[in-house]
């Protein structure tokens, strides 16, 4: 990865002492349940609905979530590896020092969430919802974000590196200082005002020609 794409430094999860401790979810998760210190792996979590659940210093590895709603979840020092979080409801959540590595997040709902020191690496976040979310020190690296929805999200120290943002919606999300030069941007939904101060390559400008009424001769 080019050095220019490493400008957003984020803090990794504090997980070293929990790498080998197995944690089993033998019972249905209840509202306000709290889990800390361990690894949850090679399992299916399904048909669960609970609010204000907290996970701290947890590794999820090869875990699939089906028909699960964890609104207002608190994730601190958590890593997801090779997990399927498609259509998982994590709306109005708080994520601090969280990593999503090689995860499927198609349609995952993280609207109105607060993200601090979060890494998305090699993730499929097509159609994911991040509407009205607050991002600070967040990296999206080599991820598919086609048709993802960032409507009126707030970006501070956020980077999108080598990612696909085709047809993604960023209306109302101010992109000043955000470097999109390594991303695919065809059909990106933004306004002229949103783009002010955004960093792109000259050849990418054609993607936004219709916003300012330009007609490109071929």
KOLZADO-600939 format. One record per residue: x, y, z of N, C-alpha, C, CB in turn; residue in three letters; residue number from 1. Coordinates in nm, 3 decimals, decimal comma. Glycine has a CB too. Layout:
residues N
X	Y	Z	X	Y	Z	X	Y	Z	X	Y	Z	Ala	NUM
...
//
This chain:
residues 218
0,085	-0,119	0,000	0,000	0,000	0,000	0,088	0,123	0,000	-0,096	0,001	0,122	Unk	1
0,053	0,226	-0,078	0,132	0,347	-0,085	0,130	0,420	0,048	0,080	0,437	-0,197	Unk	2
0,243	0,489	0,076	0,251	0,565	0,201	0,143	0,671	0,212	0,387	0,630	0,213	Unk	3
0,102	0,724	0,098	0,001	0,830	0,101	-0,131	0,781	0,158	-0,021	0,886	-0,038	Unk	4
-0,154	0,649	0,156	-0,279	0,594	0,205	-0,273	0,555	0,352	-0,317	0,474	0,122	Unk	5
-0,161	0,586	0,418	-0,146	0,551	0,558	-0,160	0,673	0,647	-0,012	0,485	0,581	Unk	6
-0,215	0,781	0,595	-0,216	0,906	0,670	-0,310	0,903	0,789	-0,255	1,019	0,580	Unk	7
-0,407	0,815	0,791	-0,502	0,808	0,902	-0,457	0,699	0,999	-0,647	0,781	0,851	Unk	8
-0,390	0,738	1,104	-0,340	0,642	1,202	-0,450	0,609	1,302	-0,215	0,698	1,275	Unk	9
-0,472	0,480	1,322	-0,575	0,437	1,415	-0,516	0,344	1,519	-0,691	0,368	1,340	Unk	10
-0,577	0,340	1,635	-0,532	0,253	1,743	-0,591	0,114	1,725	-0,571	0,312	1,880	Unk	11
-0,509	0,009	1,734	-0,560	-0,128	1,718	-0,628	-0,175	1,846	-0,446	-0,225	1,679	Unk	12
-0,709	-0,280	1,838	-0,770	-0,336	1,958	-0,665	-0,392	2,054	-0,869	-0,446	1,921	Unk	13
-0,692	-0,381	2,181	-0,606	-0,439	2,284	-0,652	-0,581	2,311	-0,608	-0,353	2,415	Unk	14
-0,586	-0,679	2,247	-0,635	-0,817	2,249	-0,530	-0,920	2,287	-0,691	-0,851	2,116	Unk	15
-0,409	-0,882	2,309	-0,299	-0,978	2,321	-0,322	-1,085	2,426	-0,172	-0,904	2,353	Unk	16
-0,378	-1,049	2,541	-0,391	-1,148	2,648	-0,509	-1,241	2,630	-0,402	-1,078	2,780	Unk	17
-0,592	-1,216	2,526	-0,714	-1,296	2,510	-0,711	-1,385	2,387	-0,834	-1,205	2,503	Unk	18
-0,598	-1,394	2,320	-0,592	-1,464	2,192	-0,631	-1,612	2,201	-0,453	-1,452	2,136	Unk	19
-0,611	-1,677	2,317	-0,632	-1,821	2,325	-0,751	-1,862	2,411	-0,509	-1,886	2,378	Unk	20
-0,818	-1,768	2,474	-0,928	-1,801	2,564	-1,059	-1,820	2,487	-0,945	-1,691	2,671	Unk	21
-1,117	-1,938	2,493	-1,239	-1,969	2,419	-1,361	-1,923	2,499	-1,248	-2,121	2,388	Unk	22
-1,449	-1,851	2,434	-1,572	-1,803	2,497	-1,689	-1,863	2,421	-1,580	-1,646	2,498	Unk	23
-1,780	-1,929	2,491	-1,895	-1,994	2,428	-2,024	-1,920	2,463	-1,904	-2,142	2,470	Unk	24
-2,107	-1,902	2,362	-2,238	-1,840	2,383	-2,342	-1,951	2,386	-2,270	-1,734	2,271	Unk	25
-2,362	-2,010	2,502	-2,451	-2,126	2,514	-2,597	-2,088	2,534	-2,405	-2,212	2,627	Unk	26
-2,622	-1,964	2,570	-2,759	-1,919	2,596	-2,793	-1,800	2,507	-2,777	-1,882	2,744	Unk	27
-2,921	-1,774	2,495	-2,966	-1,658	2,417	-2,911	-1,530	2,480	-3,120	-1,653	2,409	Unk	28
-2,868	-1,439	2,396	-2,814	-1,313	2,445	-2,930	-1,221	2,483	-2,722	-1,246	2,339	Unk	29
-2,921	-1,163	2,601	-3,027	-1,078	2,655	-2,985	-0,931	2,652	-3,063	-1,120	2,796	Unk	30
-3,085	-0,843	2,656	-3,058	-0,700	2,662	-2,968	-0,668	2,781	-3,189	-0,620	2,670	Unk	31
-2,866	-0,585	2,754	-2,768	-0,538	2,853	-2,671	-0,647	2,899	-2,840	-0,482	2,971	Unk	32
-2,667	-0,761	2,829	-2,564	-0,860	2,859	-2,427	-0,802	2,825	-2,589	-0,992	2,779	Unk	33
-2,325	-0,850	2,897	-2,189	-0,803	2,875	-2,094	-0,922	2,868	-2,146	-0,705	2,987	Unk	34
-2,002	-0,917	2,769	-1,906	-1,025	2,749	-1,767	-0,964	2,736	-1,942	-1,111	2,624	Unk	35
-1,668	-1,026	2,799	-1,532	-0,971	2,788	-1,428	-1,081	2,795	-1,507	-0,868	2,899	Unk	36
-1,320	-1,058	2,722	-1,204	-1,144	2,730	-1,218	-1,282	2,672	-1,166	-1,156	2,866	Unk	37
-1,201	-1,298	2,538	-1,205	-1,431	2,481	-1,224	-1,431	2,331	-1,313	-1,510	2,545	Unk	38
-1,226	-1,550	2,275	-1,247	-1,566	2,132	-1,373	-1,648	2,107	-1,123	-1,634	2,065	Unk	39
-1,456	-1,601	2,017	-1,577	-1,671	1,976	-1,555	-1,712	1,832	-1,708	-1,580	1,992	Unk	40
-1,555	-1,844	1,803	-1,514	-1,887	1,670	-1,598	-2,002	1,617	-1,369	-1,927	1,671	Unk	41
-1,600	-2,010	1,482	-1,659	-2,123	1,410	-1,799	-2,158	1,460	-1,568	-2,245	1,423	Unk	42
-1,885	-2,056	1,462	-2,020	-2,081	1,511	-2,121	-1,993	1,438	-2,028	-2,055	1,662	Unk	43
-2,247	-2,022	1,463	-2,359	-1,949	1,405	-2,435	-1,880	1,518	-2,454	-2,044	1,324	Unk	44
-2,456	-1,751	1,504	-2,539	-1,677	1,599	-2,664	-1,634	1,522	-2,463	-1,551	1,660	Unk	45
-2,779	-1,687	1,561	-2,900	-1,660	1,483	-3,021	-1,635	1,572	-2,929	-1,777	1,389	Unk	46
-3,117	-1,564	1,510	-3,246	-1,536	1,575	-3,227	-1,475	1,714	-3,327	-1,664	1,587	Unk	47
-3,142	-1,372	1,718	-3,115	-1,303	1,843	-3,157	-1,157	1,830	-2,964	-1,313	1,881	Unk	48
-3,219	-1,106	1,936	-3,255	-0,965	1,940	-3,233	-0,914	2,081	-3,402	-0,942	1,895	Unk	49
-3,138	-0,823	2,097	-3,106	-0,768	2,228	-3,045	-0,630	2,210	-3,010	-0,862	2,306	Unk	50
-3,078	-0,539	2,299	-3,026	-0,402	2,292	-2,921	-0,380	2,401	-3,141	-0,300	2,307	Unk	51
-2,833	-0,283	2,373	-2,733	-0,241	2,472	-2,643	-0,356	2,519	-2,803	-0,178	2,593	Unk	52
-2,612	-0,449	2,429	-2,518	-0,556	2,460	-2,375	-0,500	2,449	-2,538	-0,680	2,365	Unk	53
-2,284	-0,547	2,532	-2,146	-0,499	2,530	-2,049	-0,616	2,510	-2,113	-0,425	2,661	Unk	54
-1,956	-0,598	2,416	-1,847	-0,693	2,395	-1,716	-0,616	2,411	-1,856	-0,762	2,254	Unk	55
-1,628	-0,664	2,500	-1,500	-0,598	2,524	-1,388	-0,701	2,518	-1,499	-0,525	2,661	Unk	56
-1,285	-0,667	2,443	-1,169	-0,755	2,424	-1,213	-0,894	2,378	-1,087	-0,765	2,556	Unk	57
-1,283	-0,895	2,266	-1,337	-1,018	2,207	-1,288	-1,032	2,063	-1,493	-1,017	2,211	Unk	58
-1,255	-1,154	2,024	-1,226	-1,185	1,884	-1,337	-1,275	1,832	-1,086	-1,255	1,869	Unk	59
-1,403	-1,231	1,725	-1,499	-1,313	1,653	-1,427	-1,369	1,529	-1,629	-1,231	1,613	Unk	60
-1,420	-1,500	1,517	-1,350	-1,560	1,403	-1,440	-1,666	1,338	-1,214	-1,623	1,447	Unk	61
-1,465	-1,649	1,208	-1,548	-1,743	1,132	-1,687	-1,758	1,196	-1,479	-1,881	1,123	Unk	62
-1,747	-1,645	1,229	-1,880	-1,643	1,290	-1,980	-1,586	1,189	-1,880	-1,559	1,423	Unk	63
-2,096	-1,652	1,177	-2,203	-1,605	1,089	-2,321	-1,559	1,173	-2,246	-1,716	0,990	Unk	64
-2,372	-1,440	1,141	-2,488	-1,385	1,209	-2,608	-1,391	1,115	-2,461	-1,238	1,256	Unk	65
-2,718	-1,451	1,160	-2,839	-1,460	1,079	-2,959	-1,414	1,162	-2,861	-1,606	1,028	Unk	66
-3,035	-1,319	1,107	-3,154	-1,268	1,176	-3,118	-1,219	1,317	-3,264	-1,377	1,183	Unk	67
-3,019	-1,131	1,321	-2,971	-1,079	1,450	-2,984	-0,928	1,454	-2,825	-1,122	1,475	Unk	68
-3,032	-0,876	1,567	-3,041	-0,732	1,591	-2,976	-0,701	1,726	-3,189	-0,684	1,589	Unk	69
-2,866	-0,625	1,721	-2,798	-0,579	1,842	-2,790	-0,426	1,839	-2,654	-0,642	1,855	Unk	70
-2,904	-0,361	1,846	-2,906	-0,215	1,846	-2,838	-0,163	1,972	-3,051	-0,161	1,836	Unk	71
-2,774	-0,048	1,959	-2,705	0,020	2,070	-2,588	-0,064	2,124	-2,804	0,050	2,182	Unk	72
-2,534	-0,155	2,046	-2,425	-0,239	2,093	-2,300	-0,155	2,122	-2,393	-0,350	1,990	Unk	73
-2,223	-0,198	2,221	-2,097	-0,133	2,255	-1,984	-0,232	2,228	-2,095	-0,086	2,406	Unk	74
-1,901	-0,201	2,128	-1,787	-0,285	2,091	-1,658	-0,211	2,121	-1,794	-0,325	1,941	Unk	75
-1,580	-0,263	2,216	-1,454	-0,201	2,253	-1,344	-0,306	2,251	-1,463	-0,135	2,393	Unk	76
-1,237	-0,278	2,177	-1,126	-0,373	2,161	-1,178	-0,506	2,108	-1,052	-0,394	2,296	Unk	77
-1,234	-0,501	1,988	-1,296	-0,618	1,926	-1,243	-0,635	1,784	-1,452	-0,605	1,925	Unk	78
-1,220	-0,761	1,745	-1,180	-0,791	1,608	-1,275	-0,896	1,549	-1,033	-0,840	1,601	Unk	79
-1,322	-0,871	1,426	-1,400	-0,968	1,351	-1,312	-1,018	1,236	-1,535	-0,904	1,297	Unk	80
-1,290	-1,149	1,229	-1,210	-1,209	1,123	-1,293	-1,310	1,045	-1,083	-1,276	1,181	Unk	81
-1,303	-1,291	0,914	-1,373	-1,386	0,827	-1,515	-1,415	0,877	-1,294	-1,517	0,818	Unk	82
-1,584	-1,311	0,915	-1,720	-1,325	0,967	-1,822	-1,278	0,863	-1,737	-1,245	1,098	Unk	83
-1,943	-1,329	0,874	-2,054	-1,286	0,789	-2,153	-1,208	0,875	-2,124	-1,409	0,720	Unk	84
-2,152	-1,077	0,857	-2,240	-0,988	0,932	-2,351	-0,931	0,843	-2,159	-0,874	0,994	Unk	85
-2,380	-0,997	0,734	-2,478	-0,946	0,638	-2,614	-0,926	0,705	-2,492	-1,042	0,518	Unk	86
-2,671	-0,806	0,681	-2,803	-0,768	0,732	-2,810	-0,762	0,885	-2,906	-0,866	0,682	Unk	87
-2,697	-0,769	0,951	-2,694	-0,754	1,097	-2,730	-0,610	1,134	-2,553	-0,792	1,154	Unk	88
-2,819	-0,593	1,230	-2,860	-0,460	1,275	-2,772	-0,416	1,392	-3,010	-0,460	1,316	Unk	89
-2,680	-0,325	1,364	-2,594	-0,265	1,466	-2,619	-0,115	1,472	-2,446	-0,294	1,436	Unk	90
-2,739	-0,074	1,444	-2,770	0,069	1,441	-2,754	0,133	1,579	-2,911	0,092	1,390	Unk	91
-2,715	0,260	1,578	-2,695	0,339	1,700	-2,593	0,274	1,794	-2,829	0,358	1,773	Unk	92
-2,491	0,214	1,735	-2,389	0,145	1,812	-2,269	0,236	1,838	-2,344	0,018	1,738	Unk	93
-2,180	0,188	1,927	-2,054	0,256	1,955	-1,941	0,157	1,933	-2,051	0,313	2,102	Unk	94
-1,846	0,190	1,844	-1,733	0,105	1,814	-1,605	0,180	1,846	-1,735	0,059	1,667	Unk	95
-1,520	0,122	1,930	-1,394	0,186	1,966	-1,282	0,082	1,963	-1,403	0,253	2,107	Unk	96
-1,182	0,109	1,882	-1,072	0,015	1,858	-1,128	-0,120	1,812	-0,986	-0,004	1,987	Unk	97
-1,186	-0,118	1,692	-1,249	-0,235	1,632	-1,188	-0,261	1,495	-1,404	-0,217	1,622	Unk	98
-1,166	-0,389	1,463	-1,118	-0,427	1,330	-1,216	-0,524	1,265	-0,978	-0,490	1,339	Unk	99
-1,249	-0,498	1,140	-1,328	-0,589	1,057	-1,236	-0,638	0,945	-1,458	-0,519	1,000	Unk	100
-1,196	-0,763	0,951	-1,097	-0,817	0,856	-1,162	-0,928	0,772	-0,971	-0,870	0,931	Unk	101
-1,161	-0,912	0,640	-1,215	-1,014	0,548	-1,358	-1,053	0,585	-1,126	-1,139	0,550	Unk	102
-1,439	-0,954	0,612	-1,577	-0,979	0,655	-1,678	-0,946	0,544	-1,609	-0,898	0,780	Unk	103
-1,787	-1,021	0,545	-1,900	-0,993	0,456	-2,000	-0,909	0,535	-1,966	-1,125	0,402	Unk	104
-2,028	-0,789	0,484	-2,116	-0,695	0,555	-2,224	-0,641	0,462	-2,034	-0,580	0,613	Unk	105
-2,273	-0,726	0,374	-2,374	-0,683	0,277	-2,503	-0,646	0,351	-2,402	-0,795	0,171	Unk	106
-2,543	-0,520	0,339	-2,666	-0,476	0,403	-2,658	-0,456	0,553	-2,773	-0,572	0,374	Unk	107
-2,539	-0,466	0,611	-2,525	-0,442	0,755	-2,569	-0,300	0,789	-2,378	-0,465	0,800	Unk	108
-2,646	-0,286	0,896	-2,700	-0,156	0,934	-2,621	-0,098	1,051	-2,849	-0,168	0,970	Unk	109
-2,541	0,005	1,022	-2,467	0,076	1,126	-2,505	0,223	1,128	-2,315	0,060	1,105	Unk	110
-2,630	0,251	1,094	-2,678	0,389	1,091	-2,672	0,451	1,231	-2,821	0,394	1,037	Unk	111
-2,647	0,581	1,233	-2,647	0,660	1,357	-2,550	0,604	1,461	-2,787	0,665	1,416	Unk	112
-2,439	0,550	1,413	-2,339	0,491	1,502	-2,220	0,585	1,520	-2,292	0,355	1,449	Unk	113
-2,142	0,558	1,624	-2,021	0,633	1,652	-1,903	0,538	1,637	-2,024	0,696	1,795	Unk	114
-1,810	0,572	1,548	-1,695	0,487	1,519	-1,567	0,564	1,549	-1,697	0,437	1,372	Unk	115
-1,484	0,505	1,634	-1,356	0,565	1,671	-1,247	0,459	1,660	-1,361	0,626	1,814	Unk	116
-1,142	0,487	1,583	-1,032	0,392	1,565	-1,084	0,257	1,515	-0,956	0,374	1,698	Unk	117
-1,142	0,260	1,395	-1,202	0,141	1,335	-1,137	0,114	1,199	-1,356	0,157	1,321	Unk	118
-1,105	-0,013	1,175	-1,046	-0,056	1,048	-1,138	-0,154	0,978	-0,907	-0,119	1,070	Unk	119
-1,168	-0,125	0,850	-1,237	-0,219	0,762	-1,136	-0,262	0,656	-1,366	-0,153	0,695	Unk	120
-1,096	-0,388	0,658	-0,992	-0,438	0,569	-1,046	-0,555	0,486	-0,867	-0,481	0,649	Unk	121
-1,044	-0,539	0,352	-1,090	-0,646	0,262	-1,232	-0,691	0,295	-0,996	-0,766	0,270	Unk	122
-1,320	-0,597	0,314	-1,459	-0,628	0,349	-1,552	-0,603	0,231	-1,504	-0,544	0,469	Unk	123
-1,661	-0,679	0,227	-1,767	-0,656	0,130	-1,882	-0,586	0,203	-1,815	-0,790	0,063	Unk	124
-1,885	-0,454	0,191	-1,988	-0,374	0,257	-2,089	-0,317	0,159	-1,925	-0,262	0,335	Unk	125
-2,116	-0,389	0,051	-2,217	-0,342	-0,044	-2,351	-0,328	0,026	-2,229	-0,439	-0,164	Unk	126
-2,419	-0,217	-0,004	-2,552	-0,187	0,050	-2,551	-0,169	0,203	-2,648	-0,298	0,013	Unk	127
-2,434	-0,159	0,263	-2,430	-0,133	0,407	-2,482	0,008	0,436	-2,285	-0,149	0,462	Unk	128
-2,540	0,025	0,554	-2,598	0,153	0,593	-2,513	0,218	0,702	-2,743	0,134	0,642	Unk	129
-2,464	0,338	0,671	-2,389	0,418	0,768	-2,452	0,556	0,784	-2,240	0,430	0,724	Unk	130
-2,579	0,568	0,754	-2,646	0,698	0,753	-2,635	0,767	0,890	-2,794	0,680	0,714	Unk	131
-2,600	0,896	0,886	-2,594	0,980	1,007	-2,490	0,930	1,108	-2,730	0,985	1,073	Unk	132
-2,393	0,850	1,064	-2,292	0,801	1,157	-2,177	0,900	1,171	-2,239	0,665	1,110	Unk	133
-2,106	0,887	1,281	-1,997	0,979	1,317	-1,866	0,900	1,314	-2,021	1,044	1,459	Unk	134
-1,781	0,930	1,214	-1,656	0,858	1,194	-1,538	0,947	1,235	-1,641	0,814	1,046	Unk	135
-1,450	0,891	1,317	-1,325	0,960	1,349	-1,214	0,857	1,360	-1,337	1,043	1,481	Unk	136
-1,108	0,877	1,281	-0,997	0,783	1,273	-1,048	0,645	1,231	-0,923	0,774	1,409	Unk	137
-1,094	0,639	1,106	-1,150	0,517	1,048	-1,087	0,495	0,911	-1,305	0,525	1,038	Unk	138
-1,042	0,373	0,885	-0,985	0,337	0,755	-1,070	0,231	0,685	-0,842	0,287	0,772	Unk	139
-1,103	0,255	0,559	-1,162	0,154	0,471	-1,054	0,116	0,371	-1,293	0,207	0,400	Unk	140
-1,001	-0,005	0,380	-0,893	-0,049	0,292	-0,938	-0,165	0,204	-0,772	-0,089	0,374	Unk	141
-0,918	-0,149	0,073	-0,943	-0,258	-0,022	-1,080	-0,322	0,001	-0,833	-0,364	-0,012	Unk	142
-1,182	-0,239	0,014	-1,316	-0,289	0,047	-1,417	-0,254	-0,061	-1,361	-0,233	0,181	Unk	143
-1,518	-0,339	-0,073	-1,626	-0,318	-0,168	-1,740	-0,247	-0,094	-1,673	-0,453	-0,231	Unk	144
-1,766	-0,123	-0,133	-1,867	-0,041	-0,068	-1,972	0,005	-0,170	-1,803	0,080	0,001	Unk	145
-1,994	-0,077	-0,271	-2,087	-0,042	-0,377	-2,228	-0,024	-0,319	-2,087	-0,151	-0,487	Unk	146
-2,289	0,089	-0,350	-2,425	0,122	-0,305	-2,436	0,132	-0,153	-2,523	0,018	-0,356	Unk	147
-2,324	0,146	-0,084	-2,331	0,174	0,060	-2,385	0,315	0,081	-2,191	0,158	0,127	Unk	148
-2,447	0,338	0,196	-2,517	0,464	0,222	-2,451	0,537	0,338	-2,666	0,439	0,252	Unk	149
-2,385	0,650	0,307	-2,319	0,733	0,407	-2,392	0,867	0,422	-2,172	0,756	0,370	Unk	150
-2,521	0,871	0,397	-2,597	0,996	0,396	-2,576	1,075	0,526	-2,747	0,968	0,376	Unk	151
-2,529	1,198	0,510	-2,508	1,291	0,621	-2,420	1,235	0,732	-2,641	1,332	0,678	Unk	152
-2,326	1,149	0,694	-2,228	1,103	0,792	-2,124	1,213	0,814	-2,160	0,972	0,745	Unk	153
-2,058	1,206	0,929	-1,954	1,302	0,963	-1,820	1,232	0,956	-1,978	1,363	1,104	Unk	154
-1,727	1,287	0,876	-1,596	1,227	0,857	-1,486	1,316	0,916	-1,569	1,202	0,707	Unk	155
-1,408	1,262	1,010	-1,290	1,329	1,063	-1,177	1,227	1,064	-1,315	1,387	1,208	Unk	156
-1,070	1,255	0,993	-0,957	1,163	0,981	-1,004	1,025	0,934	-0,883	1,150	1,117	Unk	157
-1,070	1,025	0,819	-1,122	0,903	0,758	-1,051	0,882	0,624	-1,277	0,910	0,739	Unk	158
-1,013	0,759	0,594	-0,950	0,732	0,465	-1,019	0,616	0,395	-0,801	0,702	0,482	Unk	159
-1,033	0,631	0,263	-1,085	0,526	0,175	-0,972	0,489	0,080	-1,216	0,574	0,096	Unk	160
-0,918	0,370	0,094	-0,801	0,329	0,017	-0,833	0,210	-0,071	-0,685	0,297	0,110	Unk	161
-0,811	0,225	-0,203	-0,828	0,114	-0,297	-0,963	0,045	-0,279	-0,715	0,011	-0,279	Unk	162
-1,067	0,124	-0,263	-1,200	0,069	-0,237	-1,297	0,107	-0,348	-1,254	0,119	-0,102	Unk	163
-1,404	0,028	-0,361	-1,504	0,049	-0,464	-1,623	0,123	-0,404	-1,549	-0,086	-0,526	Unk	164
-1,643	0,248	-0,445	-1,752	0,331	-0,397	-1,855	0,358	-0,506	-1,698	0,463	-0,342	Unk	165
-1,861	0,271	-0,605	-1,956	0,290	-0,714	-2,099	0,289	-0,659	-1,939	0,182	-0,822	Unk	166
-2,175	0,390	-0,699	-2,316	0,402	-0,661	-2,337	0,424	-0,511	-2,391	0,279	-0,705	Unk	167
-2,229	0,446	-0,437	-2,244	0,475	-0,294	-2,308	0,612	-0,276	-2,107	0,468	-0,221	Unk	168
-2,379	0,630	-0,167	-2,444	0,758	-0,139	-2,372	0,835	-0,031	-2,589	0,736	-0,099	Unk	169
-2,324	0,955	-0,067	-2,255	1,039	0,032	-2,313	1,179	0,037	-2,106	1,046	0,000	Unk	170
-2,437	1,192	-0,003	-2,501	1,324	0,002	-2,504	1,373	0,146	-2,644	1,318	-0,056	Unk	171
-2,459	1,496	0,166	-2,460	1,555	0,299	-2,339	1,519	0,384	-2,581	1,513	0,369	Unk	172
-2,252	1,434	0,332	-2,128	1,399	0,403	-2,016	1,485	0,345	-2,095	1,244	0,389	Unk	173
-1,966	1,579	0,421	-1,865	1,670	0,371	-1,733	1,596	0,351	-1,846	1,789	0,467	Unk	174
-1,677	1,606	0,229	-1,560	1,527	0,191	-1,431	1,609	0,187	-1,583	1,464	0,056	Unk	175
-1,431	1,725	0,248	-1,311	1,809	0,249	-1,195	1,733	0,313	-1,337	1,941	0,323	Unk	176
-1,084	1,724	0,239	-0,966	1,657	0,289	-0,966	1,506	0,275	-0,947	1,691	0,429	Unk	177
-1,077	1,448	0,226	-1,085	1,303	0,208	-1,024	1,265	0,073	-1,233	1,254	0,217	Unk	178
-0,929	1,173	0,075	-0,860	1,130	-0,047	-0,930	1,009	-0,107	-0,710	1,098	-0,017	Unk	179
-0,996	1,030	-0,221	-1,065	0,922	-0,291	-0,992	0,882	-0,419	-1,209	0,965	-0,325	Unk	180
-0,868	0,924	-0,433	-0,798	0,908	-0,560	-0,769	0,763	-0,594	-0,669	0,985	-0,555	Unk	181
-0,768	0,673	-0,496	-0,739	0,532	-0,525	-0,867	0,449	-0,536	-0,649	0,473	-0,415	Unk	182
-0,983	0,515	-0,537	-1,111	0,444	-0,532	-1,185	0,451	-0,665	-1,199	0,501	-0,421	Unk	183
-1,275	0,353	-0,685	-1,367	0,356	-0,799	-1,490	0,437	-0,758	-1,407	0,212	-0,844	Unk	184
-1,524	0,539	-0,839	-1,623	0,638	-0,796	-1,743	0,651	-0,889	-1,558	0,770	-0,783	Unk	185
-1,753	0,570	-0,993	-1,862	0,586	-1,089	-1,997	0,580	-1,018	-1,854	0,477	-1,197	Unk	186
-2,077	0,684	-1,043	-2,211	0,687	-0,987	-2,217	0,727	-0,841	-2,274	0,555	-1,003	Unk	187
-2,106	0,774	-0,786	-2,106	0,817	-0,646	-2,209	0,928	-0,625	-1,966	0,865	-0,603	Unk	188
-2,295	0,911	-0,528	-2,401	1,008	-0,503	-2,357	1,117	-0,409	-2,523	0,940	-0,447	Unk	189
-2,328	1,236	-0,463	-2,285	1,350	-0,384	-2,339	1,478	-0,448	-2,129	1,355	-0,373	Unk	190
-2,326	1,588	-0,376	-2,356	1,718	-0,434	-2,225	1,793	-0,455	-2,453	1,799	-0,341	Unk	191
-2,231	1,901	-0,532	-2,112	1,983	-0,554	-2,057	2,033	-0,421	-2,145	2,102	-0,647	Unk	192
-2,146	2,071	-0,331	-2,103	2,121	-0,201	-2,030	2,013	-0,121	-2,224	2,172	-0,122	Unk	193
-2,077	1,890	-0,131	-2,012	1,780	-0,058	-1,869	1,758	-0,106	-2,093	1,650	-0,075	Unk	194
-1,843	1,780	-0,235	-1,714	1,750	-0,295	-1,607	1,856	-0,268	-1,730	1,733	-0,442	Unk	195
-1,644	1,970	-0,217	-1,548	2,078	-0,196	-1,431	2,032	-0,109	-1,617	2,200	-0,131	Unk	196
-1,310	2,040	-0,164	-1,191	2,002	-0,090	-1,158	1,854	-0,095	-1,206	2,042	0,050	Unk	197
-1,238	1,774	-0,166	-1,211	1,630	-0,181	-1,092	1,611	-0,276	-1,337	1,555	-0,235	Unk	198
-1,013	1,506	-0,253	-0,893	1,481	-0,332	-0,919	1,367	-0,430	-0,772	1,449	-0,241	Unk	199
-0,909	1,396	-0,560	-0,928	1,295	-0,664	-0,824	1,316	-0,773	-1,072	1,300	-0,723	Unk	200
-0,806	1,215	-0,861	-0,720	1,229	-0,977	-0,799	1,300	-1,088	-0,668	1,091	-1,025	Unk	201
-0,727	1,368	-1,181	-0,796	1,439	-1,289	-0,892	1,351	-1,368	-0,695	1,497	-1,383	Unk	202
-0,853	1,226	-1,395	-0,939	1,138	-1,475	-1,066	1,098	-1,401	-0,863	1,015	-1,516	Unk	203
-1,070	1,117	-1,270	-1,190	1,084	-1,194	-1,294	1,195	-1,198	-1,154	1,053	-1,051	Unk	204
-1,252	1,313	-1,238	-1,344	1,428	-1,238	-1,461	1,403	-1,331	-1,270	1,556	-1,280	Unk	205
-1,439	1,325	-1,436	-1,548	1,298	-1,531	-1,667	1,231	-1,462	-1,496	1,209	-1,646	Unk	206
-1,640	1,160	-1,354	-1,749	1,093	-1,280	-1,847	1,193	-1,221	-1,691	1,006	-1,170	Unk	207
-1,801	1,317	-1,202	-1,885	1,418	-1,137	-1,931	1,526	-1,234	-1,809	1,481	-1,023	Unk	208
-1,908	1,503	-1,365	-1,939	1,606	-1,464	-2,086	1,647	-1,461	-1,903	1,557	-1,603	Unk	209
-2,176	1,551	-1,445	-2,319	1,582	-1,447	-2,361	1,672	-1,332	-2,399	1,454	-1,444	Unk	210
-2,286	1,666	-1,221	-2,321	1,748	-1,105	-2,311	1,897	-1,136	-2,231	1,713	-0,987	Unk	211
-2,218	1,932	-1,226	-2,198	2,073	-1,257	-2,243	2,107	-1,398	-2,051	2,111	-1,239	Unk	212
-2,319	2,016	-1,457	-2,381	2,043	-1,586	-2,290	2,035	-1,706	-2,440	2,175	-1,582	Unk	213
-2,176	1,966	-1,691	-2,084	1,953	-1,803	-2,131	1,846	-1,900	-1,946	1,921	-1,753	Unk	214
-2,105	1,869	-2,029	-2,126	1,768	-2,132	-1,991	1,729	-2,188	-2,221	1,821	-2,245	Unk	215
-1,956	1,602	-2,171	-1,824	1,555	-2,214	-1,830	1,507	-2,358	-1,773	1,442	-2,122	Unk	216
-1,749	1,568	-2,446	-1,744	1,527	-2,586	-1,655	1,405	-2,598	-1,693	1,640	-2,676	Unk	217
-1,700	1,308	-2,676	-1,621	1,187	-2,698	-1,588	1,172	-2,845	-1,695	1,064	-2,648	Unk	218
//
